[in-house]
């Protein structure tokens, strides 16, 4: 089996995409025709199909704080107040792992009380 070049594969992809678009268009036409037939046979209204308003219209439940389908805005969380500070302006809230600057200050002989933010 001979190896194909990049350009040959690209040409094949383009051809397959064209074929797929043609098949989709034909299938969509057939589906639309069946839908129209069903509407005519069963007498569905636009409202019953979910278009327009009135009886049979699907109710959309409102989500607190926004429009249906939209993500609610993220809540803002304020940054924790710094509990520790050094002379270089590094700060730490005292929560989570100790930062490198804090560890280095302790190793250099400072105590946590020396680093307390005022």
C-alpha positions as CSV (number, residue, x, y, z in Angstrom):
1,X,0.0,0.0,0.0
2,X,1.5,3.3,-1.1
3,X,1.7,6.1,1.5
4,X,-0.4,9.2,0.9
5,X,1.0,12.7,1.1
6,X,-0.4,15.3,3.4
7,X,-1.9,17.2,0.4
8,X,-3.6,14.0,-0.9
9,X,-5.1,13.4,2.6
10,X,-6.3,17.1,2.8
11,X,-7.9,16.7,-0.7
12,X,-9.6,13.5,0.5
13,X,-10.9,15.3,3.7
14,X,-12.3,18.1,1.6
15,X,-14.1,15.6,-0.7
16,X,-15.5,13.7,2.3
17,X,-16.7,17.0,3.9
18,X,-18.5,17.9,0.7
19,X,-20.1,14.4,0.5
20,X,-21.2,14.7,4.2
21,X,-22.8,18.1,3.6
22,X,-24.7,16.7,0.6
23,X,-25.9,13.7,2.6
24,X,-26.9,15.9,5.6
25,X,-28.9,18.2,3.3
26,X,-30.8,15.3,1.7
27,X,-31.5,13.7,5.1
28,X,-32.6,17.0,6.6
29,X,-35.0,17.5,3.8
30,X,-36.5,14.0,4.3
31,X,-36.8,14.6,8.1
32,X,-38.5,17.9,7.5
33,X,-41.0,16.3,5.1
34,X,-41.9,13.6,7.7
35,X,-42.3,16.3,10.4
36,X,-44.6,18.3,8.2
37,X,-46.6,15.2,7.5
38,X,-47.0,14.4,11.2
39,X,-48.0,17.9,11.9
40,X,-50.7,17.7,9.3
41,X,-52.0,14.3,10.4
42,X,-52.1,15.1,14.1
43,X,-52.9,18.8,13.9
44,X,-50.1,20.0,16.2
45,X,-50.0,23.7,16.8
46,X,-46.9,25.9,17.0
47,X,-47.6,26.3,20.8
48,X,-47.7,22.5,21.2
49,X,-44.4,22.2,19.4
50,X,-42.8,24.7,21.7
51,X,-43.1,27.7,19.4
52,X,-45.1,30.8,20.4
53,X,-47.1,31.0,23.6
54,X,-50.2,29.5,24.9
55,X,-51.4,26.1,26.1
56,X,-48.9,23.3,25.6
57,X,-46.0,25.7,25.8
58,X,-43.2,24.2,27.8
59,X,-42.6,26.2,30.9
60,X,-39.1,27.3,31.5
61,X,-38.2,27.4,35.2
62,X,-36.4,30.6,36.2
63,X,-33.1,30.2,37.8
64,X,-32.5,32.6,40.7
65,X,-30.2,35.4,39.7
66,X,-30.3,35.2,35.9
67,X,-31.7,34.3,32.6
68,X,-32.5,30.7,31.8
69,X,-29.6,29.2,29.9
70,X,-27.1,31.7,31.3
71,X,-24.6,30.7,33.9
72,X,-25.1,32.7,37.1
73,X,-22.4,35.2,37.9
74,X,-19.6,33.9,40.2
75,X,-19.8,35.2,43.7
76,X,-17.1,37.5,44.7
77,X,-14.9,36.3,47.5
78,X,-12.8,38.9,49.3
79,X,-9.2,38.1,49.8
80,X,-8.4,37.1,53.4
81,X,-6.9,39.8,55.6
82,X,-3.1,39.3,55.9
83,X,-2.1,37.9,59.3
84,X,1.6,37.8,58.6
85,X,3.8,40.3,56.8
86,X,7.6,40.8,56.2
87,X,9.7,43.9,55.5
88,X,9.7,43.0,51.7
89,X,5.9,43.3,51.5
90,X,5.2,39.6,51.4
91,X,1.9,38.7,53.1
92,X,0.2,35.5,54.3
93,X,-3.3,35.0,55.7
94,X,-2.2,32.2,58.0
95,X,-4.3,29.7,56.0
96,X,-2.9,27.0,53.8
97,X,0.7,25.9,53.5
98,X,3.4,28.2,54.8
99,X,4.9,30.2,52.0
100,X,8.6,30.0,51.3
101,X,9.3,33.5,52.6
102,X,7.7,32.7,55.9
103,X,9.7,29.5,56.3
104,X,12.9,31.3,55.4
105,X,12.2,34.0,58.0
106,X,11.6,31.4,60.7
107,X,14.8,29.6,59.8
108,X,16.6,33.0,60.0
109,X,15.6,33.3,63.6
110,X,12.4,35.3,63.5
111,X,9.3,34.1,65.4
112,X,5.7,34.1,64.1
113,X,5.0,37.0,66.5
114,X,7.8,39.0,64.8
115,X,6.0,38.6,61.5
116,X,2.5,39.4,62.7
117,X,0.8,42.1,60.5
118,X,-0.1,45.2,62.5
